[in-house]
Each structure stands twice: as structure tokens, then as C-alpha cells.
Amino acid sequence: MKVRVFLNIFIAVLVVLLATEILVRTLIISPSAALPDPELGWKYRPHSEIFHTVEGFSRHRLNSLGFNDEEPGTKQKQHLVLALGDSFTEAFQVDRQDNFTSIAEMLLPCVDIFNAGRSGLTLTQYPIIAARLKSKIHFERVVLFLTAGDIQDIEHQNLRKTYDPKNGRLIDINIIVKKSSWLKQALWPIFEHSAFATYMKNRFKALDLKADNFFPWPTISVVEKNSQVKSENDEIEIVDFILKEMQENYKINILFIPTFDYLPSHKTVEREVSLKARHIFKNQADKLEIEFHSVNILGEIFKNGGNPPVGFANKDILKGHLNKKGHMLVGKALAKELSIDCSNTAVN
């Protein structure tokens, strides 16, 4: 009798867990797609499905390289451009055809823009991504999509800098990545296969219960942070080094996505952190003769009576990531920045 009762309870619990898993996968979130990476902290599992409901509502199937774009080589365009950036470039908040790289591709039918954006990436990691992809997709140009977050991340990242003992010049930068504990490694497969476990992990993190000690969050937190904030001179030195490194290996352009406060009566004010970041990036780009463009239309469009280019009804309509309108504006700016003549390209 006791065995039957125990068996009935076990089956009931199993059914509830299965039903919960199906419900969470369908309506809330997909299982974690994060895999450990010795240089980046983490990366996406190839061909994984991402169900995003935090801002907007979209479902994405990543390609074989773990990025939010079509499979490399399928577009068969005359020109191939690599787009590097953080979550603004990754653009899980909107459908793929509505993100700014896709918009620019529609405006430039002879150009394939491979989207290699990923949440939590920073300027110091872009050379790593570019080097990994160079032999796989053979791009001819790199566009860096920079935000205030890139400077904020530099402020707190734990970086190992190497200087030439003869002249004191910075010659190398290495990002210090936390090694996963045995518990993180043991739990990782659960989050890979269970949406419910991933959801509970995220909820636990949202409660700020120091859960980083137990669970492998797919965020920049796996890159070790330094409690000592860097000075602006340190930030300039790092930006200058990374841009020089990129420029030595690739033809590059920079598009800066500024951050605004969208206020009543259609007023906009660029945030101080954005102004600081824009100033640093523009000065270093000018110094190195790198094409730089700040997408200020994101603030001007709202000031002129338009709808805000950021925010979503299920999160915040005046804050956060770019919405469809914002992506349209950045996509047009990207097409203009690339300045590639596709007039002789036949459109299917």
C-alpha cells in the first residue's frame, strides 16, 4: 500500500514538472543556451533556440556559429561585412528580419552583414570574435556597434595588461575569466535541457541572493570584475589599444548607439555615461582616422514628435533596447555608413 502511495505521488510530481516545463518553454523562456568559453566566459550553443520575452516577444534559431543570423554563406552576396556588438546588436528583442543588420541588408541588396553580436560582449572581446570568424566567413570589413556599456564594462573588467619594459608601451591585454566551479559544471547540463530550471535560476538571481556562487549565469559576470574602477586615462589607453589592434587587421567603421532619457513633452537628454563614452570613442577614432558615426537620430526622432525608438510594452516603453523603430533608424544609418553601391545588383 505504501509503495502504491509513493508511486502515485512520484507520478503526480513528474506530471506536474513535465506540464510546468512545457508551459515555461511555450510561454516564458527556452533552456539556457550558454556554454563555457575560456576566452569569452561563455558563448551560445550552435543551432540553439532562444525564446525571448523579457523585452518584446521573439523566438530565434541560432546558426552553426552560435549567432543570431542565417547560416554563413547562404546569402551569396557580393560584399560581406562583420557586425560586432553587445545585446543591442544581438537584437533578441525583435524578429530577425526587423533588426538593424537585416534592415541594412534590405537597403543594400549586394551586402551580407553577418551579425556576430552577443549579450555581454565588450570592446575588449571583439578582437577575439573577429579572429575566430575571419577564416570561416571571409569578411571584408568590420563594423563595431559601440554603446556606453562598453566603457562601463571596461571600468570594471579585471584585465591583465602587459607593457613593454623598454618604453612602457601597452603591448597586450588579456581578460581574466573566472573558472567554473565543480558545482557549476555539474549543474550546467540541467540548465541546458530544462526551461523551468533556467527560469528558476533567473528568478533566484533577480532576488539578489548571491546566486553567482552557485549557478553559471549566461552574463558578463563570468568575466572576472575588478572592484577598483579604472580612471578615464586607463579607459582611453584600452580603447586606443583595441581600436589599433582591430585597425591593423581589418578595415573598420564605428557606429555609436547613444543612450537618451526620453522625457515628457518629447524632450530628450543624452545620459552622462553616453556622452562620456561617445567623447572617448570619437576622439580615439579621429586620432586613428577611423570612420565614426553617432546615431543621434535616436534622440532627434522623439524630440520631433515621434515615438520612442527604445522600449517595449512588456518591460518599459521609454527605456531598454531598441524596438522596431530604433532598429529601422540604426539600419538606415548603417547602410549610409557602409556607402556601398548596389545599383547594379539584381534584386530577387
C-alpha positions in Angstrom: 0.0 0.0 0.0 2.8 2.4 0.9 4.6 1.6 -2.3 1.5 2.4 -4.3 1.0 5.8 -2.5 4.7 6.7 -3.0 4.4 5.7 -6.7 1.2 7.8 -7.2 2.9 10.8 -5.5 6.0 10.3 -7.7 3.9 10.1 -10.9 1.9 13.2 -9.9 5.1 15.2 -9.2 6.5 14.0 -12.5 3.4 15.1 -14.4 3.4 18.5 -12.7 7.0 19.0 -13.6 6.5 17.9 -17.2 3.5 20.2 -17.6 5.4 23.1 -16.0 8.4 22.5 -18.3 6.1 22.6 -21.4 4.3 25.7 -20.2 7.6 27.6 -19.5 9.1 26.5 -22.8 5.9 27.7 -24.7 5.2 31.0 -22.9 8.2 32.2 -20.9 11.8 31.1 -21.8 13.9 28.5 -23.5 16.5 26.4 -21.8 19.9 28.0 -21.3 21.9 28.0 -24.5 25.2 29.1 -22.8 28.4 27.1 -23.0 31.6 27.8 -21.1 34.3 29.6 -23.1 37.9 30.1 -21.9 38.3 33.5 -23.5 34.8 35.0 -23.6 33.4 33.5 -20.4 30.6 31.9 -22.3 29.1 31.5 -25.8 25.9 30.2 -27.3 25.5 26.6 -28.2 25.3 26.3 -32.1 21.8 25.8 -33.5 20.2 26.5 -30.1 16.7 28.1 -29.9 16.3 31.3 -27.9 12.8 32.3 -26.7 12.9 35.9 -25.6 10.1 37.5 -23.5 11.9 39.9 -21.2 11.6 42.8 -23.7 9.4 42.2 -26.7 8.4 38.7 -27.7 10.5 36.7 -30.2 11.9 33.3 -30.9 15.3 32.8 -32.6 17.2 29.8 -34.0 20.9 30.5 -33.9 23.3 29.4 -36.7 26.1 26.8 -36.6 28.5 29.5 -35.2 26.1 30.4 -32.3 25.0 33.8 -33.6 21.6 35.3 -34.4 21.9 35.3 -38.2 21.3 32.9 -41.2 23.8 30.2 -41.8 27.1 31.6 -43.2 27.3 31.6 -47.0 23.6 31.1 -47.6 23.0 34.7 -48.8 25.6 34.7 -51.6 26.1 38.5 -51.7 28.9 40.4 -53.4 30.1 42.0 -50.2 30.4 40.5 -46.7 30.6 42.7 -43.6 31.0 41.6 -40.0 28.9 43.3 -37.3 30.3 43.2 -33.8 28.4 44.4 -30.7 26.6 43.5 -27.5 22.9 42.8 -26.9 21.9 45.9 -29.0 23.5 44.1 -32.0 22.3 40.6 -31.0 18.8 42.1 -31.0 16.8 39.2 -29.4 14.1 41.8 -28.6 12.7 41.9 -32.2 12.3 39.3 -35.0 15.4 38.8 -37.0 14.1 40.4 -40.2 13.4 43.6 -38.1 16.9 44.0 -36.6 19.2 46.7 -37.9 21.6 44.4 -39.8 18.7 42.9 -41.7 17.3 46.4 -42.4 20.7 47.5 -43.8 20.8 44.3 -46.0 17.4 45.2 -47.4 18.7 48.7 -48.3 21.9 47.3 -49.7 20.9 44.1 -51.6 24.5 43.3 -52.6 25.8 43.2 -49.0 25.7 40.4 -46.5 26.1 41.7 -42.9 26.9 38.8 -40.6 25.5 39.6 -37.2 28.1 38.5 -34.5 26.5 40.4 -31.6 26.2 38.7 -28.3 24.8 39.8 -24.9 27.5 40.9 -22.5 30.3 41.2 -25.1 32.6 44.2 -24.6 35.1 46.1 -26.7 38.0 44.1 -25.3 36.4 40.9 -26.6 35.6 42.0 -30.2 39.2 41.2 -31.5 38.7 37.6 -30.2 35.4 37.2 -32.1 36.8 38.7 -35.3 39.9 36.5 -35.2 37.7 33.4 -34.8 35.4 34.3 -37.6 37.9 35.5 -40.2 38.7 32.1 -41.5 35.1 31.0 -41.5 33.2 33.8 -43.2 35.9 35.9 -45.0 34.5 39.3 -44.3 36.0 42.4 -45.9 35.0 44.9 -43.3 34.1 45.1 -39.6 31.5 47.5 -38.1 31.8 48.0 -34.4 28.5 48.9 -32.7 29.5 50.6 -29.5 27.5 51.9 -26.6 28.0 53.5 -23.2 28.1 49.9 -21.8 31.4 49.2 -23.5 33.1 51.9 -21.4 31.2 50.9 -18.2 32.4 47.3 -18.8 36.0 48.4 -19.2 35.7 50.3 -16.0 35.1 47.2 -14.0 36.6 44.3 -16.0 39.6 42.6 -14.5 42.2 42.9 -17.2 45.8 41.8 -17.3 47.8 44.5 -19.2 51.3 43.8 -20.4 53.7 46.7 -21.0 57.0 46.8 -23.0 59.7 47.1 -20.3 61.8 49.2 -22.7 59.4 52.0 -23.5 56.4 51.4 -21.2 54.0 51.0 -24.1 51.0 48.8 -23.7 51.5 45.7 -25.9 48.8 43.2 -24.8 45.5 42.9 -22.9 44.1 39.7 -21.5 40.6 39.3 -20.0 40.6 37.3 -16.8 37.8 34.8 -16.9 36.5 33.0 -13.8 37.0 29.3 -13.8 33.7 27.4 -13.3 33.5 25.5 -10.0 32.7 21.8 -9.9 29.2 22.7 -8.9 28.6 24.9 -11.8 30.0 22.3 -14.2 27.7 19.7 -12.6 24.6 21.9 -12.9 25.2 23.2 -16.4 23.5 20.3 -18.2 20.3 20.8 -16.2 20.0 24.4 -17.5 20.9 23.3 -21.0 17.9 21.0 -21.1 15.3 22.5 -18.8 13.5 25.8 -19.4 11.9 25.6 -15.9 15.3 25.2 -14.2 16.6 28.2 -16.3 13.6 30.2 -15.3 14.0 29.4 -11.6 17.8 30.2 -11.9 16.9 33.6 -13.3 14.3 34.3 -10.7 16.8 33.4 -8.0 19.3 35.7 -9.5 16.7 38.5 -9.6 16.3 38.2 -5.8 20.0 39.1 -5.5 20.7 36.1 -3.3 24.4 35.9 -4.2 23.5 33.0 -6.5 26.6 33.6 -8.7 28.3 31.4 -6.1 26.1 28.5 -7.3 24.9 28.9 -10.8 26.6 29.7 -14.1 24.7 32.8 -15.3 24.9 33.5 -19.0 26.1 37.1 -18.4 29.3 39.1 -18.3 29.6 38.1 -14.6 31.6 35.1 -15.7 34.3 37.6 -16.8 36.0 38.5 -13.6 35.3 42.0 -12.4 37.6 44.4 -10.5 36.2 46.3 -7.6 38.7 49.2 -8.4 37.1 51.4 -11.0 39.6 52.4 -13.7 40.4 56.1 -14.4 39.4 57.8 -17.7 43.0 57.7 -18.8 43.1 53.9 -18.3 39.9 53.6 -20.4 41.3 55.8 -23.2 44.5 53.6 -23.2 42.5 50.4 -23.5 40.2 51.8 -26.2 43.2 53.1 -28.2 44.9 49.7 -27.9 41.8 47.7 -29.1 41.0 50.0 -32.0 44.6 50.0 -33.2 44.6 46.2 -33.0 41.4 46.0 -35.0 42.6 48.6 -37.5 45.9 46.7 -38.1 43.9 43.6 -39.1 40.7 44.8 -40.7 39.0 47.8 -42.3 36.7 49.1 -39.6 33.9 51.5 -39.1 32.3 52.6 -35.8 28.6 53.2 -35.2 27.9 54.6 -31.7 24.4 54.0 -30.3 23.8 56.8 -27.8 21.6 56.4 -24.7 19.0 59.0 -24.1 16.4 59.8 -21.3 13.1 60.2 -23.1 11.2 62.8 -21.0 7.7 64.4 -21.0 6.8 66.9 -23.8 9.1 64.9 -26.2 12.3 66.1 -24.6 15.5 64.1 -24.8 18.7 64.3 -22.8 21.7 62.1 -23.6 22.9 60.4 -20.4 26.2 61.4 -18.9 27.7 57.9 -19.3 26.7 58.0 -23.0 28.3 61.5 -23.5 31.5 60.3 -21.9 31.6 57.1 -24.0 30.9 59.0 -27.2 33.6 61.5 -26.5 36.2 58.8 -25.8 35.3 56.7 -28.9 35.1 59.7 -31.2 38.4 61.1 -30.1 40.2 57.9 -30.5 38.5 57.1 -33.8 39.5 60.6 -35.2 43.1 60.1 -33.9 43.3 56.8 -35.9 41.3 58.1 -38.9 38.6 55.5 -38.4 35.1 56.4 -39.7 32.9 57.2 -36.8 29.2 58.0 -36.7 26.9 58.5 -33.7 23.2 57.6 -34.4 21.9 60.8 -32.8 18.6 60.4 -34.8 17.5 58.1 -31.9 17.1 61.2 -29.8 16.0 63.6 -32.5 13.1 61.5 -33.8 11.4 61.6 -30.3 12.2 65.3 -29.9 10.4 66.0 -33.2 7.2 64.3 -32.0 7.9 60.6 -33.0 7.5 57.5 -30.9 10.5 56.5 -28.7 13.0 54.2 -30.5 13.6 52.1 -27.4 11.4 50.2 -25.0 8.7 47.6 -25.1 5.1 47.3 -23.7 6.0 44.3 -21.6 9.0 46.0 -20.0 9.4 49.7 -20.2 8.3 51.9 -23.1 11.0 54.6 -22.6 14.0 52.5 -21.6 16.0 49.5 -22.6 16.9 48.1 -26.0 16.0 49.3 -29.5 12.5 48.5 -30.6 11.5 48.0 -34.3 11.6 51.8 -34.9 15.0 52.1 -33.3 16.3 49.2 -35.4 15.0 50.9 -38.6 16.8 54.1 -37.7 20.1 52.3 -36.9 19.7 50.1 -40.0 19.4 53.2 -42.2 22.5 54.8 -40.5 24.4 51.5 -41.1 23.6 51.4 -44.8 24.6 55.0 -45.2 27.8 54.4 -43.2 28.8 51.5 -45.4 28.3 53.6 -48.5 28.4 50.6 -50.9 26.9 51.0 -54.4 24.5 48.2 -55.1 22.8 49.8 -58.1 23.9 47.1 -60.5 22.7 44.3 -58.2 19.7 42.3 -59.4 17.0 42.1 -56.7 15.3 38.7 -56.4 
